[in-house]
Amino acid sequence: MAGTRSRHEELVRSIYDEHGKAMLFYATRLTGNVAAAEDAVQEALVRAWRNSESMANGRGSVRGWLLTVVRNIVIDTVRARRARPTELPELEDGGPMTDDHADQVVDSVVVLDALAQLSADHRAVLRTLYYERQTVREAAVTLGIPEGTVKSRSYHALRALRDVMPSLEGAG
C-alpha cells in the first residue's frame, strides 16, 4: 500500500510540475481570481490523485483531462454560489449586521400605554412638541394656548410620564 501511495503521489507531483502553470493560468482566466484559481487547481490535483490509475494508463491527453476538470470545478463553484444566498461579511465586533428593532417596538408600546394614562391636554402638548417637532411658539399657535401654558403642560406631562414609566427615570 505504501508503495502504491508513493507512486500515486509521484504521479501527481509530475503532473503538477508539467501542467500546473497551464492549469493555474486557465483557472485564473476563468475565475478572475488567483485564490479561487489556486483552489480549483488543488481540487483538480486531488481528483487526479484519486484517478491516478486511469491517468497512468497513457490513454488520452492528460492536459486536456486536467483542464476539463478545472473548468468543471469552476463551473460547479459558480453554480453553488448562485444556489445559496450571498454571505455577508461579519463585523469586527461580531455583532449583528443590522439593529434589532424589537426593543424599539416594545418601547413604542410602553410609551403609547403611558401616554394613554395622561390627560388629553398633556398628550396634545407632547404630541405637538415631540412627534410633530414644533417649537413652543408653533405649538402655542397650533393648540390655541399661550406659550407659558405649553411650557407648563409639557413640564407636568413629562413628570406624569416618569411616574407611569419608572424605567425612564435614569434615561436622559
C-alpha positions in Angstrom: 0.0 0.0 0.0 2.8 2.4 0.9 4.5 1.8 -2.5 1.2 2.5 -4.3 0.7 5.7 -2.3 4.1 7.0 -3.1 3.7 6.0 -6.8 0.4 8.0 -6.9 2.0 11.0 -5.1 4.9 10.9 -7.5 2.4 10.9 -10.5 0.6 13.9 -9.1 3.8 15.7 -8.5 4.9 15.1 -12.0 1.5 16.2 -13.3 1.8 19.4 -11.3 5.3 20.1 -12.5 4.3 19.5 -16.1 0.8 21.0 -16.2 0.5 23.2 -13.0 1.2 26.5 -14.6 -1.2 25.9 -17.5 -3.9 24.8 -15.1 -3.4 27.9 -12.9 -3.4 30.2 -15.9 -6.6 28.7 -17.3 -8.3 28.7 -13.9 -7.3 32.3 -13.3 -8.7 33.3 -16.7 -12.0 31.5 -15.8 -12.4 32.9 -12.3 -10.6 36.3 -12.5 -9.3 35.5 -9.0 -5.9 33.9 -8.2 -7.1 32.5 -4.9 -10.1 30.8 -6.4 -7.9 29.6 -9.3 -5.5 28.0 -6.9 -8.4 26.3 -5.1 -9.6 24.9 -8.4 -6.1 23.6 -9.4 -5.7 22.0 -6.0 -9.1 20.3 -6.3 -8.2 19.1 -9.8 -4.9 17.6 -8.5 -6.9 15.8 -5.7 -9.1 14.3 -8.4 -6.1 13.4 -10.5 -4.6 11.6 -7.4 -7.9 9.8 -6.9 -7.9 8.7 -10.5 -4.2 8.1 -10.8 -4.6 4.6 -12.1 -6.5 5.8 -15.2 -4.1 8.8 -15.5 -1.1 6.4 -15.6 -2.5 4.2 -18.4 -1.5 6.7 -21.0 -4.8 6.9 -22.8 -6.0 10.4 -23.9 -4.5 13.7 -23.2 -3.6 14.3 -19.5 -3.5 18.1 -20.0 -6.9 18.0 -21.7 -8.4 15.9 -18.9 -6.9 18.3 -16.3 -8.2 21.5 -18.0 -11.6 19.9 -18.4 -11.6 19.0 -14.6 -10.5 22.6 -13.8 -13.3 24.0 -16.0 -15.9 21.8 -14.4 -14.7 22.7 -10.9 -15.0 26.4 -11.7 -18.5 25.9 -13.1 -19.6 23.9 -10.1 -18.3 26.6 -7.7 -20.2 29.3 -9.6 -23.4 27.3 -9.6 -23.0 26.5 -5.9 -22.6 30.2 -5.1 -25.7 31.1 -7.1 -27.7 28.3 -5.4 -27.2 29.7 -1.9 -27.7 33.3 -0.6 -24.9 35.7 -0.6 -22.8 35.6 2.5 -22.5 38.8 4.4 -19.2 39.7 6.0 -19.0 39.6 9.7 -18.5 42.7 11.7 -15.3 43.1 13.7 -17.1 43.1 17.0 -19.1 40.0 15.9 -22.4 41.8 16.4 -25.5 41.7 14.2 -25.3 43.3 10.7 -28.5 45.4 11.4 -30.0 46.7 14.6 -32.8 44.6 16.1 -35.9 46.8 16.1 -37.7 44.6 18.7 -36.6 46.9 21.5 -37.9 49.9 19.7 -41.3 48.2 19.1 -41.5 47.3 22.8 -40.6 50.9 23.8 -43.2 52.3 21.5 -45.9 50.1 23.0 -44.8 51.1 26.5 -44.8 54.8 25.6 -48.2 54.6 24.0 -49.7 52.9 27.0 -48.1 55.5 29.3 -49.4 58.3 27.0 -52.9 56.9 27.3 -52.8 57.4 31.0 -52.2 61.2 30.7 -54.8 63.8 30.3 -55.9 64.9 26.9 -54.2 68.3 27.3 -50.9 66.7 28.3 -51.0 64.2 25.4 -51.7 67.1 22.9 -48.8 69.1 24.1 -46.3 66.2 24.0 -47.6 65.1 20.6 -47.2 68.6 19.2 -43.8 69.2 20.7 -42.2 65.8 20.3 -44.0 64.0 17.5 -44.7 66.9 15.2 -41.4 68.6 16.3 -43.0 72.0 16.7 -41.4 74.8 18.7 -43.1 76.1 21.8 -44.3 79.1 19.8 -45.7 76.9 17.0 -47.3 74.6 19.5 -49.0 77.5 21.2 -50.5 78.6 17.9 -51.5 75.1 16.9 -53.1 74.4 20.3 -54.5 77.9 20.7 -52.9 78.4 24.2 -50.2 80.8 25.5 -46.6 79.8 25.2 -46.2 79.7 29.0 -49.1 77.2 29.2 -47.3 75.0 26.6 -44.2 75.0 28.7 -46.0 74.3 31.9 -48.1 71.5 30.4 -45.1 69.9 28.8 -43.2 70.0 32.1 -46.1 68.4 34.0 -46.8 65.9 31.2 -43.2 64.7 31.3 -43.3 64.3 35.1 -46.5 62.3 34.8 -44.9 60.1 32.2 -42.0 59.5 34.6 -44.5 58.4 37.2 -46.2 55.9 35.0 -42.9 54.8 33.4 -40.4 54.3 36.2 -37.9 52.6 33.8 -37.3 56.0 32.2 -36.2 57.7 35.4 -32.5 57.0 34.7 -32.7 57.8 31.0 -31.6 61.1 29.5 
